[in-house]
Amino acid sequence: MKMRFVVLAGALLLGGSVPAGFGQTAGKPLDLSGYVATFDDEFTTLDISAYGPGSAWIAHTPWNGDFGDAVFGNPGPGGPFSINDNGLAITARKDAAGKWQSGLICSVDHDGPKGRGFSQKYGYFEMSAILPSGPGTWPAFWLVGTDKTQSASEIDVIEYYGGFDRYFHTTEHVWVKGANQLLRTRMSEVPTGSLSAKFNTYGVLITPETTSFYLNRREFWSTPTPPEYRQPMYVLADLALGGGWPTKSLTSPQVMQVRYIKVFRKKAAP
């Protein structure tokens, strides 16, 4: 699913048209006073397995569709995952043969109704992270719907092309037979280098009526919620490489530092 947006993203960064808006990130603050946390991983321990079951995260997409110019590695010695004082470090590095390995985490271990792990219908989903800014880095925080019987739903809360450190992308997809039935996207401007200089939070609030996006808990975009998003969504975060941009000048290693991933629901919701 992720690779389908590469050509469009490249067009935007090279001065092409922007289908659903372009602007700076400023808006009303998020109010979570009526919400309660349902998922909270501050990464004090490494609870990741290759494919599950029984771990909070697996290290691959649950539909066996890894992507990008780096292999997503498994946890363990020499793997891409480690814990430090700031949470989870996902490290992309070259091996002795010059091939890149990096990491992805996903909150369910299998697509569809048999998948085990965390997913939630509606609510607020958030990641706090420092992103690498090397040319060819392609970190992301995103959600995918559990029901793929008729279509596949994807919300890219942030995709960051590290060679262009003044912008990030936010995209809504609904895929039907590999084609975009819905494609809404926004490219947002931020102070140069700010997403790599410090921790920032990236979030999306899904309600039956609206899907609203937040940077540091300030809304920067809101759209009508399509019917396909009215279902449980699971969580992914990754440090991919490429995304349509060359990695030949990228130095090894590159690190995406994730302080936490949290999910909230309304207190009155089941």
Secondary structure, 3 states (H helix, E strand, C coil): CHHHHHHHHHHHHCCCCCCCCEEECCCCECCCCCEEEEEEECCCCCCEECCCCCCCEECCCCCCCCCCCCEECCCCCCCCEEEECCEEEEEEEECCCCCEEECEEECECCCCCCCCECCEECEEEEEEEECCCCCCEEEEEEEEECCCCCCEEEEEEEECCCCCCCEEEEEEEEEECCEEEEEEEEEEECCCCHHHHCCEEEEEEECCCEEEEEECCEEEEEEECCHHHCCEEEEEEEEEECCCCCCCCCCCCEEEEEEEEEEEEECCCC
